[in-house]
Amino acid sequence: MKNEHYWSLSTKIAFRFSLIFILSFIVIKNNGAFPFFNYINKPLVLLTYQFTPWFSRNILHYDYDYSIFTNGSGDTSYDWITLLIFFLYAIIGTIIWSILDSKRKSYYTCYYWLTTFIRYYVAFMLINYGVTKLIHAQMPPPGLERLMQPLGEFSPMGLAWTYFGYSKGYSIFIGLAEILAGFLLFRKTVVLGTLITIAVSINIMTVNYFFDVPVKMMSTALLILSLFLLLPHIKPLFNLLILGRPAQLRVVTRPKFGKPWINKMLIAIKIVVISVFVIQQIFGLLNRQKFIDHYLKKSPLYGIYLIENKDDTHITIPKDWASIVFEYEGYATARDRYYNKKKLTPVININAQTVSLNNYTFDYSILDNGDIILKKTLDDRTEEIKLIKQNPQEFELMKREFNWIQEYPYNR
């Protein structure tokens, strides 16, 4: 801050509001940033689960499904109303605090610890997302069903996820940029880290806004918190970058305690927190891989197949089915000649070589070229249907590789 010994009235009021509002957000919206913090803030989160619906129903008279809290979407009615509660709580708290503590000259020590919480919160949050991108797990590459999906069926978020997921190299690059938020963990590199997180957060926020990704609140918070950290350095950065004048960036001074053992303990706590976070990331990656292996296990008949219809009299498979995709175990999709999609839940028995589809159980055999023959014995005849396997690598999206030299744009 400009003067650690004396702050203006407006600065003190702004700080009081910021501290209450930001800490409320960080504590309740931790989102897995701080290791094991979910055990500490659980009572407050459960209290919020009760208070937010009550506030919505009785104060705002706004009705929504009160059983929905933060889930895959961080922009639920619950989340926005909770944010409003934080805002109102911060206003009331600021008024009371200003009355009871009007003679305080500054809050420099409180400011230091607030920025410390913010630095670790933003850094851990972005590193967590970045590490996931390094293994190409947050936005996975387009699967078989995506490859068969017409562009017009994509939601904006689905289109963005496929765009980011297509390139493993791009995913790693973005992940590394987010991991650079680790500069925030050290006071001497806070400005560098903040400039990086501002750039990264703006990119995340614009994607979330313009592709309707329901993480708008959190991405906006990351940007605002990064800007908050940069506030004391705005003037020297302006002098350096805009006016071209010499400037010196000031490192925020850590408050010193009279007893040396307290200062040493704080250093030890920092080492422990960062170490636990690193270990948590390693185990998180291992658990994510186990999750993928368990819940996204490939189907035994994995592949894209065109349905060969030679016999117009067959009844086991609808005549207008044109293709079928077996991607994950227990899940498949069929498309008709008009490209309408139908979700299926096939039951495949590898040992008996049978597959249940469309309320019929077929015997299947796999040919050397990957095609599948389905056979079903009926009362008067045996129906045979051929599934012709397609090569996903022949799709234009998949077979086009990187080229240093292009005489003409390759835009299909």
C-alpha positions in Angstrom: 0.0 0.0 0.0 1.1 3.6 -0.5 1.7 4.3 3.2 1.7 1.5 5.7 1.5 3.9 8.6 -1.5 6.0 7.6 -4.4 5.3 5.2 -7.1 7.7 4.0 -10.6 7.1 5.2 -11.7 5.9 1.7 -8.8 3.4 1.6 -9.7 2.0 5.0 -13.4 1.6 4.1 -12.5 0.0 0.8 -10.1 -2.4 2.5 -12.7 -3.4 5.1 -15.2 -4.2 2.4 -12.6 -6.1 0.4 -11.4 -8.2 3.3 -14.9 -9.3 4.3 -16.1 -9.9 0.8 -12.9 -11.7 -0.5 -12.4 -13.9 2.5 -16.1 -14.9 2.4 -15.7 -15.9 -1.2 -12.4 -17.8 -0.7 -13.7 -19.7 2.4 -17.0 -20.8 0.8 -15.9 -21.0 -2.8 -12.6 -22.8 -2.1 -13.2 -25.2 -5.0 -10.4 -27.5 -3.8 -7.7 -24.8 -3.9 -6.4 -25.2 -0.4 -5.4 -28.8 0.6 -7.9 -30.4 3.0 -9.6 -27.0 3.5 -12.9 -28.7 2.7 -12.8 -30.3 6.2 -12.4 -26.9 7.8 -15.0 -24.9 5.9 -17.6 -27.8 5.8 -19.7 -26.3 8.7 -19.9 -22.9 6.9 -20.7 -24.5 3.6 -23.5 -26.6 5.1 -24.8 -23.4 6.8 -24.8 -21.7 3.4 -26.7 -24.6 1.9 -29.5 -23.7 4.5 -29.3 -20.0 4.5 -29.1 -19.2 0.7 -32.4 -21.0 -0.2 -34.1 -19.4 2.8 -32.8 -15.9 1.7 -33.9 -16.6 -1.8 -37.4 -17.7 -0.8 -38.2 -15.2 1.9 -36.2 -12.1 1.1 -35.8 -12.1 -2.7 -38.9 -14.2 -3.5 -36.9 -15.9 -6.2 -37.9 -19.5 -6.8 -35.6 -22.2 -8.2 -34.8 -25.8 -7.6 -33.4 -25.5 -4.0 -31.9 -29.0 -4.2 -29.3 -27.7 -6.8 -26.1 -26.3 -5.4 -22.7 -25.9 -7.0 -22.1 -28.9 -9.3 -20.5 -29.2 -12.7 -21.9 -25.6 -13.1 -20.5 -22.9 -10.9 -23.1 -20.4 -12.1 -26.2 -21.9 -10.5 -28.9 -19.8 -8.9 -27.5 -20.9 -5.6 -24.1 -19.5 -6.6 -25.3 -16.1 -7.7 -27.6 -15.6 -4.7 -24.7 -16.7 -2.4 -22.5 -14.1 -4.1 -25.2 -11.4 -3.4 -25.3 -12.5 0.2 -21.5 -12.1 0.4 -21.9 -8.6 -1.0 -24.6 -7.6 1.4 -22.7 -9.2 4.3 -19.6 -7.2 3.3 -21.5 -3.9 3.3 -23.1 -4.5 6.7 -19.8 -5.7 8.1 -17.9 -2.7 6.7 -20.4 -0.3 8.3 -20.1 -2.0 11.7 -16.4 -2.3 11.5 -16.0 1.4 10.5 -18.0 2.5 13.5 -16.2 0.3 16.0 -12.7 0.9 14.6 -12.8 4.5 13.3 -9.5 5.5 14.9 -7.3 2.9 13.2 -4.6 4.5 11.1 -4.0 1.6 8.8 -4.5 -2.2 8.3 -1.2 -3.0 6.7 -0.7 -6.3 8.6 -4.2 -7.4 7.7 -3.6 -6.3 4.1 -0.5 -8.5 4.0 -2.3 -11.6 5.2 -5.2 -11.0 2.9 -2.9 -10.8 -0.1 -1.2 -13.9 1.1 -4.5 -15.9 1.1 -5.3 -14.4 -2.3 -1.9 -15.3 -3.8 -2.2 -18.9 -2.6 -5.8 -19.2 -3.6 -5.3 -18.0 -7.2 -2.0 -19.9 -7.6 -3.3 -23.2 -6.3 -6.5 -22.8 -8.3 -4.7 -22.2 -11.6 -2.0 -24.8 -11.0 -4.7 -27.4 -10.3 -6.3 -26.7 -13.7 -2.9 -26.5 -15.4 -1.7 -29.9 -14.1 -4.9 -31.5 -15.4 -4.3 -30.0 -18.8 -0.7 -31.4 -18.9 -2.1 -34.9 -19.1 -4.8 -33.8 -21.6 -7.6 -34.7 -19.2 -9.6 -31.6 -18.7 -10.5 -31.2 -22.3 -9.9 -34.7 -23.8 -9.4 -35.3 -27.5 -12.6 -35.7 -29.6 -13.9 -39.3 -29.2 -15.7 -41.4 -31.8 -19.1 -39.9 -31.1 -17.8 -36.4 -31.4 -16.3 -37.3 -34.7 -19.7 -38.4 -36.0 -21.5 -35.4 -34.5 -22.6 -32.7 -37.0 -21.3 -29.2 -36.2 -24.9 -27.9 -35.8 -25.5 -30.3 -32.9 -22.6 -28.9 -30.8 -23.4 -26.6 -27.9 -21.1 -23.6 -27.6 -19.4 -25.3 -24.7 -19.1 -28.6 -26.5 -17.5 -26.7 -29.5 -15.0 -25.0 -27.2 -14.1 -28.2 -25.4 -13.6 -30.0 -28.7 -11.4 -27.1 -30.0 -9.2 -27.2 -26.9 -9.2 -30.9 -26.7 -8.2 -31.5 -30.3 -4.6 -30.5 -29.8 -2.6 -32.1 -27.0 0.3 -29.6 -27.6 -2.1 -26.7 -27.2 -3.5 -28.2 -24.0 0.0 -28.6 -22.6 0.9 -25.0 -23.5 -2.2 -23.6 -21.8 -1.5 -25.9 -18.8 2.1 -24.6 -18.5 0.8 -21.0 -18.6 -1.6 -21.7 -15.7 1.2 -23.5 -13.7 3.3 -20.3 -14.0 0.8 -18.9 -11.5 3.2 -20.5 -9.0 5.2 -17.2 -9.1 2.5 -15.9 -6.8 3.7 -18.1 -4.0 6.8 -15.9 -3.6 6.6 -12.3 -2.6 9.5 -11.2 -4.8 7.8 -12.6 -7.9 4.3 -11.5 -7.1 4.1 -8.9 -9.9 5.4 -11.3 -12.5 2.9 -13.9 -11.3 0.1 -11.4 -11.2 0.7 -10.3 -14.8 0.7 -13.9 -15.9 -2.5 -14.8 -14.0 -4.3 -11.7 -15.4 -3.5 -12.7 -18.9 -4.5 -16.4 -18.3 -7.6 -15.4 -16.4 -8.8 -13.0 -19.1 -8.4 -15.9 -21.6 -10.3 -18.3 -19.4 -13.0 -15.7 -18.6 -13.7 -14.7 -22.3 -14.0 -18.4 -23.3 -16.4 -19.0 -20.4 -18.5 -15.9 -21.3 -18.6 -16.2 -25.1 -18.9 -20.0 -25.2 -21.5 -20.2 -22.3 -19.2 -22.3 -20.1 -20.8 -22.2 -16.6 -17.7 -21.2 -14.7 -18.1 -17.5 -15.4 -18.2 -16.5 -11.7 -15.0 -18.3 -10.7 -13.0 -17.1 -13.8 -14.1 -13.5 -13.2 -13.1 -13.9 -9.5 -9.6 -15.0 -10.6 -9.2 -12.0 -12.7 -10.5 -9.5 -10.1 -8.3 -11.1 -7.4 -5.3 -10.9 -9.7 -6.0 -7.2 -10.3 -6.4 -6.6 -6.5 -2.9 -8.0 -6.0 -1.6 -5.6 -8.7 -3.1 -2.5 -7.2 0.0 -1.3 -5.2 2.1 -1.7 -8.3 -0.1 0.1 -10.8 1.8 3.5 -10.7 5.3 2.1 -11.2 4.1 -0.2 -13.9 2.4 2.8 -15.6 5.5 4.8 -15.4 7.6 2.0 -16.8 5.3 0.6 -19.5 3.4 3.7 -20.6 5.6 6.7 -19.8 8.9 5.0 -20.3 10.3 6.3 -17.0 12.5 4.4 -14.5 10.4 2.6 -11.9 11.0 0.2 -9.0 8.6 -2.4 -8.0 8.1 -2.6 -4.2 8.0 -6.0 -2.5 5.3 -6.3 0.1 7.0 -6.5 3.4 6.1 -9.5 5.6 5.2 -8.4 9.2 8.0 -9.4 11.6 7.1 -11.0 14.9 9.2 -10.3 18.1 9.8 -13.9 18.7 12.1 -15.5 16.1 10.5 -18.9 16.5 7.2 -17.5 15.2 8.9 -16.3 12.0 10.6 -19.7 11.5 7.3 -21.4 12.1 5.6 -19.4 9.4 8.4 -20.5 6.9 7.8 -24.1 8.0 4.1 -23.8 7.5 4.6 -22.4 4.0 6.9 -25.3 3.1 4.4 -27.8 4.5 1.4 -26.2 2.7 3.2 -26.2 -0.7 4.5 -29.7 -0.2 1.0 -31.0 0.7 -0.4 -29.3 -2.3 2.2 -30.9 -4.6 1.5 -34.3 -3.1 -2.2 -33.7 -3.5 -1.7 -32.9 -7.2 0.2 -36.1 -7.7 -2.4 -38.3 -6.1 -5.1 -36.3 -7.8 -3.7 -37.2 -11.2 -3.5 -40.8 -10.3 -7.1 -40.8 -9.1 -8.2 -39.1 -12.2 -6.5 -41.7 -14.3 -8.3 -44.4 -12.3 -11.6 -42.6 -12.8 -11.0 -42.5 -16.5 -10.0 -46.2 -16.7 -13.1 -47.2 -14.6 -15.9 -45.0 -15.9 -14.6 -44.4 -19.5 -13.6 -47.9 -20.2 -13.7 -48.6 -23.9 -16.4 -50.9 -25.4 -15.2 -54.4 -26.4 -16.6 -53.5 -29.9 -15.0 -50.0 -29.9 -15.4 -48.4 -33.2 -17.5 -46.5 -35.8 -19.6 -48.8 -38.0 -21.8 -48.3 -41.0 -24.7 -50.6 -41.1 -25.0 -52.6 -44.4 -28.7 -53.1 -45.2 -29.0 -55.7 -47.9 -32.3 -57.2 -46.7 -35.3 -54.8 -46.5 -37.3 -57.5 -44.6 -35.2 -57.6 -41.4 -36.8 -56.6 -38.2 -34.0 -56.8 -35.6 -32.4 -53.5 -36.6 -34.5 -50.5 -37.8 -34.3 -50.2 -41.6 -33.4 -46.5 -41.4 -30.4 -47.0 -39.1 -27.3 -46.0 -41.0 -24.4 -46.1 -38.5 -23.6 -47.2 -34.9 -20.8 -46.1 -32.6 -19.5 -48.2 -29.8 -17.3 -46.0 -27.6 -17.6 -46.7 -23.9 -18.7 -49.8 -22.1 -22.5 -50.0 -21.8 -23.0 -47.0 -24.1 -23.5 -46.6 -27.8 -25.2 -44.3 -30.3 -27.0 -45.0 -33.6 -27.8 -42.5 -36.3 -30.5 -43.0 -39.0 -30.3 -41.9 -42.6 -31.4 -38.4 -41.6 -28.6 -38.3 -39.0 -31.0 -38.3 -36.1 -29.2 -39.7 -33.0 -30.5 -42.5 -30.7 -28.8 -43.4 -27.5 -28.3 -47.2 -26.8 -27.3 -49.2 -23.8 -25.8 -52.4 -25.3 -25.0 -55.4 -23.2 -21.9 -57.2 -24.6 -20.9 -60.6 -23.4 -17.3 -61.3 -24.7 -17.2 -64.9 -23.6 -20.5 -65.8 -25.3 -19.9 -63.3 -28.1 -23.3 -61.8 -27.8 -24.6 -58.3 -27.9 -28.0 -57.0 -26.9 -29.3 -54.2 -29.2 -32.8 -52.9 -29.9 -34.4 -55.5 -27.6 -32.7 -58.4 -29.5 -29.7 -60.4 -28.5 -27.4 -61.1 -31.4 -24.5 -63.5 -31.8 -21.6 -61.6 -33.2 -18.3 -62.4 -34.9 -15.5 -60.0 -35.7 -13.8 -60.4 -39.2 -10.1 -59.9 -39.8 -10.7 -56.5 -41.2 -12.6 -55.4 -38.1 -16.1 -55.7 -39.6 -18.8 -57.3 -37.3 -21.4 -59.8 -38.4 -24.6 -59.8 -36.2 -26.8 -62.9 -36.4 -30.2 -63.4 -34.8 -32.2 -66.6 -35.2 -35.9 -65.9 -35.4 -38.8 -68.4 -35.7 -38.8 -68.5 -39.5 -35.3 -67.4 -40.5 -31.9 -66.1 -39.4 -31.2 -62.4 -39.8 -27.6 -61.4 -40.6 -26.5 -57.8 -40.4 -23.0 -56.5 -41.3 -21.4 -53.6 -39.5 -18.6 -52.1 -41.6 -15.9 -50.6 -39.5 -14.6 -47.2 -40.3 -11.1 -45.8 -39.6 -11.4 -42.7 -37.4 -8.0 -41.6 -38.6 -9.4 -41.0 -42.0 -11.6 -38.2 -40.8 -10.2 -34.9 -42.1 -9.9 -33.5 -38.6 -7.7 -36.4 -37.5 -5.5 -37.0 -40.5 -4.4 -33.4 -41.1 -1.1 -32.9 -39.4 1.2 -30.0 -38.7 2.9 -28.5 -41.8 5.7 -26.0 -41.8 5.2 -25.3 -45.5 1.7 -24.6 -47.0 1.5 -23.2 -50.4 -2.2 -22.6 -49.9 -4.5 -22.4 -46.8 -5.9 -25.8 -46.0 -9.4 -24.8 -44.8 -12.1 -27.4 -45.1 
